[in-house]
Amino acid sequence: MKVGTRLGIGFVLVLLLLIVVTVVGISNMATIQERLERIVTVKNVATRLVIDMDAALRDRTVALKSLTLYTDPADMQPEIERIKSLSAKYTEAESRLAKIVATDAAITENEKTAIANIKQFETAAMPAISKALDLWQANKPEEATKVLIKEIRPVQKKWADALVELIKLEDRLNDQDKINAQDSFGSARTLMIGLGVLASLIGLVLATVITQGVLRQLGGEPDYAATIANEIADGDLAVEIITPDTGHASSLGAMREMRDALVKIVRKVRHGTDEIATASVEIAAGNADLSARIEMQAASLEKTASSMDELTSTVKQNAENARQANQLAASASDVALKGGEVVSQVVDTMESINASAKKIVDIISVIDGIAFQTNILALNAAVKDFYKIYCLNY
């Protein structure tokens, strides 16, 4: 695998682990934020509304008890108005709590049951409260007090207890949500620390593996490999290359094998150069011997040419003598013819001479042909000898 590929894989793995750590951290922080937001915007608000309802109920209970102390309707009217205001305040808080319960998907069954009990007690108590208020306004305090004692007080006590239980339930749920948020924070912190340590260990392992792989592939440190390469490039083939035991497959091992191969090549080239020098000396000696032989052949050829010239001169002289003899024979024939019949014997003799002359002419022609062929052969031999000499020289 290439070094770039291994480095890329290592960095990608580390980045993926960092991304996982980031995603897990963001997810857990979102969960913690959601729980804290629910505590602040839902649970705390719901608890405050229940507390407002409980306070309104208790203040209204005090106001109802205060009505039993008055006998004048004019004195009762402020307390009656206060009771109506507290009832309106209770109704408003109850309405807001109902909206929260309707929109909160995480509302528990215990909360729903507690709210239903509170609503049940409210439904049971409100008609009696309205009845008592009407009696007080009708200036019938004795009857109103009886309604308060017999009909309102038992239900109102249960009503107040139900509100207190709901407040305690909300406090417990808030505490549980706080504990859950703390647990989520602790789990997220532990997970992020674990993933961070894991990413660091994986990065360390990858860095170690990649570094060892690169060093194993190079066979040593990069600076050392560069130094060796520069020395070999400068022609220093005697440089010592130190590699690990497993360095034969490394770059430095390949450099060492290349250096050894270059040393062998240089030795072969040097040996070949020595052989070429020896052969050059031998060739020079052979050329000198050949030159001497060529000079000897040239001298022999000159002698042969001189002999051929003499032979040619002799043949030409013989031919000239034959021609002169032929002319003399012709002159003799003319003389013999003029003598005619007087000297018949001379004629016969001259005919014999004439025939002999013809034979001589034929002989001369043959001699001329032989001389010509001899010249041709000599010239051909001379040309061949010069051609051989020329080839040997060049």
Order of alpha helices (4+ residues) and beta strands (2+ residues): alpha-alpha-alpha-alpha-alpha-alpha-alpha-alpha-alpha
